[in-house]
Amino acid sequence: MAAVAKQKRLALITGCQGQDATEQGFLLSYGADGYRIGHRGAWYVDRILKGTKPQDLPVEAPTYFELVINLKTAKQIGLTIPPNVLARADKVIK
């Protein structure tokens, strides 16, 4: 999909976490940090194994999201990413 998008000069954006998607040719990814989600998941498992009923645990949503931008893809499709957007990125692939 990324190869076709580059050929047609289209930007692909994904909600999948992090650098893996952008290294495959996506222009950017913006999604919840999988490491932090796993860490919180372990906390839930620990509480359940210690006897807490799942319905007594709080429902949580991600609070940290990661923005990864692929400048190689941007250049291939003729797109310039503004410096203020690059400054907000957590990772930039050059």
ABEGO torsion letter per residue (X at the ends): XAAAAAAAGBBBBBABBEAAAAAAGBABBBBBBAAAAAAAAAAAAAAAAAGBBAAABBBBBBABBBBBBBAAAAAAAGBBBBAAAAAABABBBX
